[in-house]
Amino acid sequence: MNKTKHHSIEDIEAELIAQAWKEPEFRKELLENPRQALSSRGYHVPDDVVCKVLEEPEHTWMIVIPTCPTNILEFDDDAIFNLASKEAHHLHHSKDYIKEEGLWELYSHRYWPSHHEEP
C-alpha cells in the first residue's frame, strides 16, 4: 500500500479505522471489497498482495499469526522472540531499525521474501 502522507502501516491502519468508524458506508465497503475501498481513498494494493479486512467483535481476542520466515531456524530463541514481539505489537519498524537490531535476515524473509539483500 502506498499513500505519500503516511509513513507507517500503523498510520494507514489508524486512518482507515477512523474513517470506518465515522462513515458506515466506507466501513461496509472496506469489509466487503477492501481493495476497492482502499483504492477509493488513494491507497494502491499491489496485485500480488491479498487484502483482507476483518471486523473484531466486542469481547473478542483475535490473534493473527504472520507467515513464518523461511529461515527461522537459523536464529536463536531471543531473536525469534524479538521479531514475534514486534509482530504482536504491530510495530512495523523501518529497515534501518531492523538492520541496527541485527534482525535484518530474519525480518527480510518475513516481509521481503524475494529481496534478502540489505537495504
A tleap script that builds the chain and sets N, CA, C and O, in Angstrom:
source leaprc.protein.ff14SB
mol = sequence {
  NMET ASN LYS THR LYS HIE HIE SER ILE GLU
  ASP ILE GLU ALA GLU LEU ILE ALA GLN ALA
  TRP LYS GLU PRO GLU PHE ARG LYS GLU LEU
  LEU GLU ASN PRO ARG GLN ALA LEU SER SER
  ARG GLY TYR HIE VAL PRO ASP ASP VAL VAL
  CYS LYS VAL LEU GLU GLU PRO GLU HIE THR
  TRP MET ILE VAL ILE PRO THR CYS PRO THR
  ASN ILE LEU GLU PHE ASP ASP ASP ALA ILE
  PHE ASN LEU ALA SER LYS GLU ALA HIE HIE
  LEU HIE HIE SER LYS ASP TYR ILE LYS GLU
  GLU GLY LEU TRP GLU LEU TYR SER HIE ARG
  TYR TRP PRO SER HIE HIE GLU GLU CPRO
}
set mol.1.N position { 0.841 -1.171 0.000 }
set mol.1.CA position { 0.000 0.000 0.000 }
set mol.1.C position { 0.882 1.228 0.000 }
set mol.1.O position { 1.954 1.225 0.605 }
set mol.2.N position { 0.456 2.247 -0.652 }
set mol.2.CA position { 1.227 3.477 -0.541 }
set mol.2.C position { 0.323 4.692 -0.643 }
set mol.2.O position { -0.629 4.719 -1.422 }
set mol.3.N position { 0.635 5.669 0.141 }
set mol.3.CA position { -0.008 6.978 0.100 }
set mol.3.C position { 1.012 7.900 0.739 }
set mol.3.O position { 1.469 7.641 1.852 }
set mol.4.N position { 1.368 8.953 0.064 }
set mol.4.CA position { 2.528 9.727 0.465 }
set mol.4.C position { 2.438 10.384 1.832 }
set mol.4.O position { 3.481 10.613 2.444 }
set mol.5.N position { 1.255 10.702 2.349 }
set mol.5.CA position { 1.210 11.419 3.616 }
set mol.5.C position { 1.443 10.515 4.824 }
set mol.5.O position { 1.610 11.016 5.936 }
set mol.6.N position { 1.460 9.204 4.636 }
set mol.6.CA position { 1.671 8.283 5.738 }
set mol.6.C position { 3.051 7.651 5.632 }
set mol.6.O position { 3.585 7.439 4.544 }
set mol.7.N position { 3.609 7.356 6.807 }
set mol.7.CA position { 4.943 6.788 6.831 }
set mol.7.C position { 4.988 5.408 7.464 }
set mol.7.O position { 6.051 4.789 7.508 }
set mol.8.N position { 3.868 4.917 7.952 }
set mol.8.CA position { 3.892 3.608 8.584 }
set mol.8.C position { 2.560 2.903 8.370 }
set mol.8.O position { 1.538 3.526 8.084 }
set mol.9.N position { 2.605 1.594 8.517 }
set mol.9.CA position { 1.383 0.806 8.445 }
set mol.9.C position { 0.418 1.236 9.546 }
set mol.9.O position { -0.793 1.289 9.332 }
set mol.10.N position { 0.962 1.544 10.728 }
set mol.10.CA position { 0.110 1.968 11.834 }
set mol.10.C position { -0.676 3.219 11.490 }
set mol.10.O position { -1.860 3.313 11.814 }
set mol.11.N position { -0.027 4.199 10.826 }
set mol.11.CA position { -0.711 5.425 10.425 }
set mol.11.C position { -1.847 5.122 9.456 }
set mol.11.O position { -2.945 5.662 9.585 }
set mol.12.N position { -1.573 4.254 8.485 }
set mol.12.CA position { -2.584 3.901 7.490 }
set mol.12.C position { -3.747 3.192 8.164 }
set mol.12.O position { -4.908 3.531 7.934 }
set mol.13.N position { -3.430 2.202 9.001 }
set mol.13.CA position { -4.491 1.468 9.688 }
set mol.13.C position { -5.314 2.388 10.581 }
set mol.13.O position { -6.538 2.270 10.626 }
set mol.14.N position { -4.659 3.298 11.289 }
set mol.14.CA position { -5.374 4.231 12.162 }
set mol.14.C position { -6.323 5.113 11.351 }
set mol.14.O position { -7.466 5.331 11.751 }
set mol.15.N position { -5.851 5.614 10.220 }
set mol.15.CA position { -6.714 6.451 9.388 }
set mol.15.C position { -7.906 5.655 8.861 }
set mol.15.O position { -9.031 6.154 8.860 }
set mol.16.N position { -7.671 4.427 8.417 }
set mol.16.CA position { -8.753 3.606 7.886 }
set mol.16.C position { -9.767 3.244 8.969 }
set mol.16.O position { -10.972 3.257 8.721 }
set mol.17.N position { -9.286 2.923 10.159 }
set mol.17.CA position { -10.194 2.621 11.271 }
set mol.17.C position { -11.047 3.846 11.599 }
set mol.17.O position { -12.261 3.738 11.767 }
set mol.18.N position { -10.406 5.003 11.689 }
set mol.18.CA position { -11.143 6.238 11.992 }
set mol.18.C position { -12.197 6.513 10.927 }
set mol.18.O position { -13.328 6.874 11.251 }
set mol.19.N position { -11.833 6.344 9.657 }
set mol.19.CA position { -12.797 6.573 8.585 }
set mol.19.C position { -13.942 5.571 8.652 }
set mol.19.O position { -15.102 5.931 8.452 }
set mol.20.N position { -13.613 4.309 8.936 }
set mol.20.CA position { -14.652 3.273 9.026 }
set mol.20.C position { -15.602 3.548 10.184 }
set mol.20.O position { -16.804 3.311 10.068 }
set mol.21.N position { -15.078 4.041 11.289 }
set mol.21.CA position { -15.941 4.375 12.429 }
set mol.21.C position { -16.868 5.540 12.098 }
set mol.21.O position { -18.034 5.544 12.494 }
set mol.22.N position { -16.345 6.532 11.368 }
set mol.22.CA position { -17.127 7.733 11.063 }
set mol.22.C position { -18.090 7.541 9.901 }
set mol.22.O position { -19.134 8.191 9.843 }
set mol.23.N position { -17.742 6.648 8.972 }
set mol.23.CA position { -18.510 6.510 7.737 }
set mol.23.C position { -18.986 5.064 7.556 }
set mol.23.O position { -18.234 4.225 7.060 }
set mol.24.N position { -20.216 4.771 7.950 }
set mol.24.CA position { -20.733 3.399 7.856 }
set mol.24.C position { -20.651 2.794 6.447 }
set mol.24.O position { -20.392 1.599 6.306 }
set mol.25.N position { -20.862 3.588 5.431 }
set mol.25.CA position { -20.794 3.067 4.056 }
set mol.25.C position { -19.357 2.659 3.694 }
set mol.25.O position { -19.140 1.641 3.037 }
set mol.26.N position { -18.388 3.463 4.128 }
set mol.26.CA position { -16.991 3.110 3.880 }
set mol.26.C position { -16.644 1.832 4.639 }
set mol.26.O position { -15.974 0.951 4.099 }
set mol.27.N position { -17.097 1.726 5.889 }
set mol.27.CA position { -16.850 0.527 6.690 }
set mol.27.C position { -17.388 -0.710 5.987 }
set mol.27.O position { -16.709 -1.734 5.906 }
set mol.28.N position { -18.603 -0.610 5.482 }
set mol.28.CA position { -19.224 -1.732 4.772 }
set mol.28.C position { -18.408 -2.113 3.545 }
set mol.28.O position { -18.137 -3.291 3.313 }
set mol.29.N position { -18.017 -1.113 2.761 }
set mol.29.CA position { -17.224 -1.376 1.561 }
set mol.29.C position { -15.850 -1.960 1.919 }
set mol.29.O position { -15.359 -2.866 1.245 }
set mol.30.N position { -15.246 -1.439 2.973 }
set mol.30.CA position { -13.940 -1.926 3.411 }
set mol.30.C position { -14.012 -3.407 3.788 }
set mol.30.O position { -13.097 -4.174 3.490 }
set mol.31.N position { -15.095 -3.797 4.438 }
set mol.31.CA position { -15.266 -5.205 4.819 }
set mol.31.C position { -15.613 -6.094 3.626 }
set mol.31.O position { -15.160 -7.236 3.550 }
set mol.32.N position { -16.412 -5.578 2.700 }
set mol.32.CA position { -16.883 -6.387 1.572 }
set mol.32.C position { -15.923 -6.397 0.390 }
set mol.32.O position { -15.779 -7.421 -0.278 }
set mol.33.N position { -15.275 -5.290 0.128 }
set mol.33.CA position { -14.368 -5.197 -1.012 }
set mol.33.C position { -13.203 -4.283 -0.636 }
set mol.33.O position { -13.142 -3.137 -1.080 }
set mol.34.N position { -12.275 -4.794 0.187 }
set mol.34.CA position { -11.211 -3.936 0.710 }
set mol.34.C position { -10.342 -3.279 -0.362 }
set mol.34.O position { -9.975 -2.112 -0.230 }
set mol.35.N position { -10.019 -4.003 -1.399 }
set mol.35.CA position { -9.155 -3.428 -2.450 }
set mol.35.C position { -9.814 -2.210 -3.084 }
set mol.35.O position { -9.158 -1.189 -3.292 }
set mol.36.N position { -11.093 -2.309 -3.391 }
set mol.36.CA position { -11.826 -1.187 -3.985 }
set mol.36.C position { -11.949 -0.032 -2.993 }
set mol.36.O position { -11.774 1.132 -3.355 }
set mol.37.N position { -12.252 -0.367 -1.738 }
set mol.37.CA position { -12.393 0.674 -0.714 }
set mol.37.C position { -11.082 1.424 -0.521 }
set mol.37.O position { -11.074 2.651 -0.419 }
set mol.38.N position { -9.990 0.698 -0.472 }
set mol.38.CA position { -8.686 1.334 -0.299 }
set mol.38.C position { -8.335 2.180 -1.512 }
set mol.38.O position { -7.811 3.286 -1.378 }
set mol.39.N position { -8.624 1.661 -2.684 }
set mol.39.CA position { -8.351 2.415 -3.910 }
set mol.39.C position { -9.135 3.725 -3.934 }
set mol.39.O position { -8.628 4.751 -4.387 }
set mol.40.N position { -10.368 3.685 -3.444 }
set mol.40.CA position { -11.199 4.897 -3.433 }
set mol.40.C position { -10.628 5.971 -2.511 }
set mol.40.O position { -10.973 7.146 -2.642 }
set mol.41.N position { -9.758 5.580 -1.580 }
set mol.41.CA position { -9.121 6.521 -0.653 }
set mol.41.C position { -7.682 6.821 -1.035 }
set mol.41.O position { -6.956 7.461 -0.275 }
set mol.42.N position { -7.263 6.359 -2.218 }
set mol.42.CA position { -5.931 6.702 -2.704 }
set mol.42.C position { -4.832 5.728 -2.331 }
set mol.42.O position { -3.653 6.029 -2.518 }
set mol.43.N position { -5.195 4.566 -1.807 }
set mol.43.CA position { -4.191 3.551 -1.467 }
set mol.43.C position { -4.150 2.507 -2.562 }
set mol.43.O position { -5.187 2.015 -3.010 }
set mol.44.N position { -2.948 2.174 -2.988 }
set mol.44.CA position { -2.781 1.144 -4.009 }
set mol.44.C position { -2.250 -0.115 -3.344 }
set mol.44.O position { -1.200 -0.089 -2.702 }
set mol.45.N position { -2.971 -1.208 -3.497 }
set mol.45.CA position { -2.518 -2.501 -3.006 }
set mol.45.C position { -2.037 -3.273 -4.228 }
set mol.45.O position { -2.817 -3.510 -5.151 }
set mol.46.N position { -0.768 -3.669 -4.250 }
set mol.46.CA position { -0.252 -4.406 -5.416 }
set mol.46.C position { -1.082 -5.654 -5.702 }
set mol.46.O position { -1.632 -6.267 -4.787 }
set mol.47.N position { -1.166 -6.021 -6.968 }
set mol.47.CA position { -1.979 -7.163 -7.387 }
set mol.47.C position { -1.553 -8.471 -6.733 }
set mol.47.O position { -2.376 -9.367 -6.547 }
set mol.48.N position { -0.281 -8.588 -6.383 }
set mol.48.CA position { 0.197 -9.842 -5.797 }
set mol.48.C position { 0.021 -9.886 -4.273 }
set mol.48.O position { 0.497 -10.815 -3.621 }
set mol.49.N position { -0.663 -8.882 -3.705 }
set mol.49.CA position { -0.914 -8.831 -2.270 }
set mol.49.C position { -2.396 -9.113 -2.016 }
set mol.49.O position { -3.270 -8.442 -2.563 }
set mol.50.N position { -2.662 -10.116 -1.178 }
set mol.50.CA position { -4.034 -10.416 -0.780 }
set mol.50.C position { -4.423 -9.411 0.294 }
set mol.50.O position { -3.670 -9.182 1.241 }
set mol.51.N position { -5.573 -8.827 0.149 }
set mol.51.CA position { -6.024 -7.800 1.088 }
set mol.51.C position { -7.299 -8.280 1.786 }
set mol.51.O position { -8.326 -8.501 1.144 }
set mol.52.N position { -7.219 -8.437 3.109 }
set mol.52.CA position { -8.374 -8.871 3.894 }
set mol.52.C position { -8.601 -7.886 5.028 }
set mol.52.O position { -7.654 -7.433 5.671 }
set mol.53.N position { -9.848 -7.563 5.264 }
set mol.53.CA position { -10.223 -6.700 6.381 }
set mol.53.C position { -11.253 -7.459 7.199 }
set mol.53.O position { -12.245 -7.953 6.663 }
set mol.54.N position { -11.013 -7.547 8.482 }
set mol.54.CA position { -11.919 -8.237 9.393 }
set mol.54.C position { -12.410 -7.265 10.443 }
set mol.54.O position { -11.702 -6.333 10.825 }
set mol.55.N position { -13.620 -7.487 10.905 }
set mol.55.CA position { -14.146 -6.689 11.995 }
set mol.55.C position { -14.016 -7.516 13.272 }
set mol.55.O position { -14.502 -8.645 13.344 }
set mol.56.N position { -13.364 -6.951 14.265 }
set mol.56.CA position { -13.188 -7.645 15.537 }
set mol.56.C position { -14.389 -7.362 16.417 }
set mol.56.O position { -14.588 -6.227 16.848 }
set mol.57.N position { -15.193 -8.381 16.689 }
set mol.57.CA position { -16.371 -8.157 17.539 }
set mol.57.C position { -15.968 -7.783 18.966 }
set mol.57.O position { -14.879 -8.121 19.431 }
set mol.58.N position { -16.860 -7.087 19.637 }
set mol.58.CA position { -16.624 -6.725 21.027 }
set mol.58.C position { -16.432 -7.996 21.860 }
set mol.58.O position { -17.063 -9.019 21.595 }
set mol.59.N position { -15.564 -7.923 22.859 }
set mol.59.CA position { -15.269 -9.046 23.747 }
set mol.59.C position { -14.652 -10.228 23.001 }
set mol.59.O position { -14.865 -11.382 23.374 }
set mol.60.N position { -13.899 -9.943 21.962 }
set mol.60.CA position { -13.232 -10.979 21.175 }
set mol.60.C position { -11.759 -10.651 21.096 }
set mol.60.O position { -11.377 -9.494 20.920 }
set mol.61.N position { -10.941 -11.666 21.227 }
set mol.61.CA position { -9.495 -11.509 21.093 }
set mol.61.C position { -9.084 -12.247 19.836 }
set mol.61.O position { -9.128 -13.476 19.786 }
set mol.62.N position { -8.685 -11.499 18.822 }
set mol.62.CA position { -8.258 -12.099 17.565 }
set mol.62.C position { -6.735 -12.044 17.499 }
set mol.62.O position { -6.125 -11.006 17.755 }
set mol.63.N position { -6.143 -13.161 17.158 }
set mol.63.CA position { -4.692 -13.237 17.020 }
set mol.63.C position { -4.387 -13.590 15.568 }
set mol.63.O position { -4.892 -14.581 15.039 }
set mol.64.N position { -3.564 -12.775 14.938 }
set mol.64.CA position { -3.140 -13.040 13.573 }
set mol.64.C position { -1.718 -13.574 13.647 }
set mol.64.O position { -0.820 -12.910 14.166 }
set mol.65.N position { -1.522 -14.765 13.130 }
set mol.65.CA position { -0.191 -15.360 13.119 }
set mol.65.C position { 0.413 -15.106 11.743 }
set mol.65.O position { -0.055 -15.661 10.749 }
set mol.66.N position { 1.451 -14.270 11.678 }
set mol.66.CA position { 2.090 -13.984 10.392 }
set mol.66.C position { 2.760 -15.231 9.812 }
set mol.66.O position { 3.033 -16.198 10.523 }
set mol.67.N position { 3.011 -15.184 8.531 }
set mol.67.CA position { 3.752 -16.252 7.872 }
set mol.67.C position { 5.112 -16.389 8.535 }
set mol.67.O position { 5.784 -15.397 8.817 }
set mol.68.N position { 5.499 -17.605 8.773 }
set mol.68.CA position { 6.787 -17.874 9.415 }
set mol.68.C position { 7.916 -17.601 8.422 }
set mol.68.O position { 7.863 -18.068 7.284 }
set mol.69.N position { 8.937 -16.848 8.842 }
set mol.69.CA position { 10.079 -16.630 7.948 }
set mol.69.C position { 10.708 -17.969 7.562 }
set mol.69.O position { 10.812 -18.878 8.385 }
set mol.70.N position { 11.118 -18.075 6.317 }
set mol.70.CA position { 11.660 -19.345 5.820 }
set mol.70.C position { 12.953 -19.748 6.513 }
set mol.70.O position { 13.294 -20.930 6.543 }
set mol.71.N position { 13.667 -18.793 7.062 }
set mol.71.CA position { 14.956 -19.086 7.694 }
set mol.71.C position { 14.884 -19.035 9.219 }
set mol.71.O position { 15.901 -18.788 9.868 }
set mol.72.N position { 13.735 -19.257 9.791 }
set mol.72.CA position { 13.521 -19.061 11.224 }
set mol.72.C position { 14.460 -19.900 12.082 }
set mol.72.O position { 14.892 -19.443 13.140 }
set mol.73.N position { 14.782 -21.102 11.656 }
set mol.73.CA position { 15.606 -21.985 12.479 }
set mol.73.C position { 17.077 -21.588 12.510 }
set mol.73.O position { 17.866 -22.181 13.246 }
set mol.74.N position { 17.447 -20.591 11.718 }
set mol.74.CA position { 18.828 -20.096 11.728 }
set mol.74.C position { 19.078 -19.129 12.883 }
set mol.74.O position { 20.213 -18.706 13.100 }
set mol.75.N position { 18.036 -18.779 13.619 }
set mol.75.CA position { 18.150 -17.763 14.661 }
set mol.75.C position { 17.878 -18.357 16.031 }
set mol.75.O position { 17.178 -19.361 16.163 }
set mol.76.N position { 18.444 -17.720 17.049 }
set mol.76.CA position { 18.233 -18.221 18.408 }
set mol.76.C position { 16.867 -17.764 18.921 }
set mol.76.O position { 16.200 -16.931 18.308 }
set mol.77.N position { 16.475 -18.327 20.051 }
set mol.77.CA position { 15.156 -18.055 20.614 }
set mol.77.C position { 14.939 -16.571 20.914 }
set mol.77.O position { 13.833 -16.060 20.738 }
set mol.78.N position { 15.986 -15.876 21.366 }
set mol.78.CA position { 15.840 -14.446 21.670 }
set mol.78.C position { 15.528 -13.636 20.418 }
set mol.78.O position { 14.659 -12.766 20.450 }
set mol.79.N position { 16.221 -13.908 19.319 }
set mol.79.CA position { 15.971 -13.186 18.070 }
set mol.79.C position { 14.558 -13.468 17.560 }
set mol.79.O position { 13.868 -12.565 17.087 }
set mol.80.N position { 14.141 -14.717 17.660 }
set mol.80.CA position { 12.798 -15.087 17.209 }
set mol.80.C position { 11.752 -14.394 18.087 }
set mol.80.O position { 10.762 -13.867 17.580 }
set mol.81.N position { 11.975 -14.397 19.396 }
set mol.81.CA position { 11.045 -13.731 20.307 }
set mol.81.C position { 10.975 -12.230 20.022 }
set mol.81.O position { 9.892 -11.645 20.045 }
set mol.82.N position { 12.127 -11.603 19.753 }
set mol.82.CA position { 12.143 -10.171 19.452 }
set mol.82.C position { 11.314 -9.858 18.214 }
set mol.82.O position { 10.558 -8.886 18.197 }
set mol.83.N position { 11.454 -10.668 17.193 }
set mol.83.CA position { 10.664 -10.442 15.984 }
set mol.83.C position { 9.186 -10.689 16.261 }
set mol.83.O position { 8.339 -9.901 15.840 }
set mol.84.N position { 8.870 -11.766 16.961 }
set mol.84.CA position { 7.468 -12.064 17.283 }
set mol.84.C position { 6.854 -10.946 18.123 }
set mol.84.O position { 5.685 -10.606 17.947 }
set mol.85.N position { 7.647 -10.372 19.042 }
set mol.85.CA position { 7.152 -9.265 19.864 }
set mol.85.C position { 6.787 -8.067 19.012 }
set mol.85.O position { 5.755 -7.432 19.228 }
set mol.86.N position { 7.628 -7.763 18.051 }
set mol.86.CA position { 7.351 -6.636 17.161 }
set mol.86.C position { 6.095 -6.914 16.336 }
set mol.86.O position { 5.287 -6.013 16.110 }
set mol.87.N position { 5.931 -8.156 15.889 }
set mol.87.CA position { 4.726 -8.527 15.139 }
set mol.87.C position { 3.493 -8.391 16.030 }
set mol.87.O position { 2.479 -7.825 15.620 }
set mol.88.N position { 3.588 -8.906 17.230 }
set mol.88.CA position { 2.440 -8.909 18.139 }
set mol.88.C position { 1.992 -7.501 18.485 }
set mol.88.O position { 0.811 -7.271 18.748 }
set mol.89.N position { 2.903 -6.577 18.487 }
set mol.89.CA position { 2.576 -5.187 18.816 }
set mol.89.C position { 2.366 -4.339 17.571 }
set mol.89.O position { 2.252 -3.116 17.652 }
set mol.90.N position { 2.317 -4.990 16.434 }
set mol.90.CA position { 2.120 -4.293 15.157 }
set mol.90.C position { 3.135 -3.175 14.956 }
set mol.90.O position { 2.808 -2.105 14.445 }
set mol.91.N position { 4.359 -3.439 15.362 }
set mol.91.CA position { 5.403 -2.442 15.186 }
set mol.91.C position { 6.193 -2.769 13.930 }
set mol.91.O position { 7.152 -3.539 13.973 }
set mol.92.N position { 5.795 -2.191 12.831 }
set mol.92.CA position { 6.463 -2.416 11.559 }
set mol.92.C position { 7.599 -1.401 11.440 }
set mol.92.O position { 7.435 -0.305 10.905 }
set mol.93.N position { 8.740 -1.806 11.954 }
set mol.93.CA position { 9.877 -0.894 12.003 }
set mol.93.C position { 10.522 -0.713 10.633 }
set mol.93.O position { 10.365 -1.532 9.728 }
set mol.94.N position { 11.237 0.369 10.523 }
set mol.94.CA position { 11.940 0.634 9.278 }
set mol.94.C position { 13.043 -0.394 9.072 }
set mol.94.O position { 13.498 -1.038 10.018 }
set mol.95.N position { 13.459 -0.534 7.831 }
set mol.95.CA position { 14.550 -1.454 7.520 }
set mol.95.C position { 15.809 -1.080 8.289 }
set mol.95.O position { 16.560 -1.961 8.706 }
set mol.96.N position { 16.050 0.213 8.483 }
set mol.96.CA position { 17.248 0.646 9.215 }
set mol.96.C position { 17.216 0.162 10.655 }
set mol.96.O position { 18.236 -0.288 11.177 }
set mol.97.N position { 16.060 0.247 11.306 }
set mol.97.CA position { 15.940 -0.207 12.687 }
set mol.97.C position { 16.212 -1.717 12.771 }
set mol.97.O position { 16.964 -2.183 13.627 }
set mol.98.N position { 15.592 -2.448 11.878 }
set mol.98.CA position { 15.767 -3.902 11.879 }
set mol.98.C position { 17.237 -4.252 11.638 }
set mol.98.O position { 17.780 -5.160 12.268 }
set mol.99.N position { 17.866 -3.526 10.726 }
set mol.99.CA position { 19.280 -3.764 10.435 }
set mol.99.C position { 20.120 -3.472 11.679 }
set mol.99.O position { 21.014 -4.249 12.015 }
set mol.100.N position { 19.842 -2.361 12.366 }
set mol.100.CA position { 20.586 -1.999 13.577 }
set mol.100.C position { 20.416 -3.044 14.668 }
set mol.100.O position { 21.356 -3.321 15.413 }
set mol.101.N position { 19.238 -3.619 14.769 }
set mol.101.CA position { 18.966 -4.607 15.811 }
set mol.101.C position { 19.505 -5.986 15.461 }
set mol.101.O position { 19.383 -6.915 16.259 }
set mol.102.N position { 20.101 -6.136 14.280 }
set mol.102.CA position { 20.646 -7.419 13.875 }
set mol.102.C position { 19.588 -8.427 13.453 }
set mol.102.O position { 19.840 -9.632 13.446 }
set mol.103.N position { 18.410 -7.937 13.103 }
set mol.103.CA position { 17.311 -8.826 12.730 }
set mol.103.C position { 17.018 -8.791 11.235 }
set mol.103.O position { 16.000 -9.323 10.792 }
set mol.104.N position { 17.898 -8.172 10.453 }
set mol.104.CA position { 17.592 -7.984 9.029 }
set mol.104.C position { 17.298 -9.291 8.309 }
set mol.104.O position { 16.296 -9.391 7.601 }
set mol.105.N position { 18.155 -10.294 8.477 }
set mol.105.CA position { 17.962 -11.549 7.752 }
set mol.105.C position { 16.618 -12.185 8.099 }
set mol.105.O position { 15.896 -12.646 7.215 }
set mol.106.N position { 16.294 -12.207 9.358 }
set mol.106.CA position { 15.035 -12.795 9.804 }
set mol.106.C position { 13.850 -11.977 9.297 }
set mol.106.O position { 12.888 -12.541 8.774 }
set mol.107.N position { 13.911 -10.664 9.444 }
set mol.107.CA position { 12.819 -9.777 9.070 }
set mol.107.C position { 12.625 -9.734 7.558 }
set mol.107.O position { 11.494 -9.694 7.073 }
set mol.108.N position { 13.722 -9.743 6.824 }
set mol.108.CA position { 13.613 -9.644 5.369 }
set mol.108.C position { 12.913 -10.855 4.783 }
set mol.108.O position { 12.196 -10.729 3.791 }
set mol.109.N position { 13.102 -12.022 5.372 }
set mol.109.CA position { 12.405 -13.204 4.877 }
set mol.109.C position { 10.913 -13.099 5.152 }
set mol.109.O position { 10.115 -13.684 4.421 }
set mol.110.N position { 10.524 -12.380 6.170 }
set mol.110.CA position { 9.113 -12.222 6.516 }
set mol.110.C position { 8.420 -11.216 5.598 }
set mol.110.O position { 7.326 -11.479 5.097 }
set mol.111.N position { 9.047 -10.080 5.383 }
set mol.111.CA position { 8.382 -9.005 4.654 }
set mol.111.C position { 8.811 -8.836 3.209 }
set mol.111.O position { 8.038 -8.362 2.377 }
set mol.112.N position { 10.018 -9.214 2.917 }
set mol.112.CA position { 10.520 -9.046 1.558 }
set mol.112.C position { 11.155 -10.351 1.104 }
set mol.112.O position { 12.365 -10.396 0.882 }
set mol.113.N position { 10.358 -11.432 0.959 }
set mol.113.CA position { 10.934 -12.743 0.701 }
set mol.113.C position { 11.770 -12.829 -0.564 }
set mol.113.O position { 12.653 -13.683 -0.656 }
set mol.114.N position { 11.517 -11.975 -1.534 }
set mol.114.CA position { 12.314 -12.046 -2.755 }
set mol.114.C position { 13.460 -11.036 -2.737 }
set mol.114.O position { 14.170 -10.889 -3.732 }
set mol.115.N position { 13.648 -10.334 -1.608 }
set mol.115.CA position { 14.688 -9.314 -1.506 }
set mol.115.C position { 15.467 -9.503 -0.206 }
set mol.115.O position { 15.269 -8.751 0.748 }
set mol.116.N position { 16.341 -10.490 -0.163 }
set mol.116.CA position { 17.056 -10.784 1.068 }
set mol.116.C position { 18.270 -9.894 1.291 }
set mol.116.O position { 18.852 -9.907 2.376 }
set mol.117.N position { 18.659 -9.126 0.287 }
set mol.117.CA position { 19.815 -8.264 0.472 }
set mol.117.C position { 19.475 -7.116 1.414 }
set mol.117.O position { 18.311 -6.739 1.549 }
set mol.118.N position { 20.477 -6.572 2.054 }
set mol.118.CA position { 20.253 -5.445 2.970 }
set mol.118.C position { 19.871 -4.201 2.188 }
set mol.118.O position { 20.258 -4.047 1.030 }
set mol.119.N position { 19.105 -3.305 2.824 }
set mol.119.CA position { 18.662 -2.083 2.130 }
set mol.119.C position { 19.828 -1.162 1.846 }
set mol.119.O position { 19.643 -0.091 1.269 }
savepdb mol mol.pdb
quit
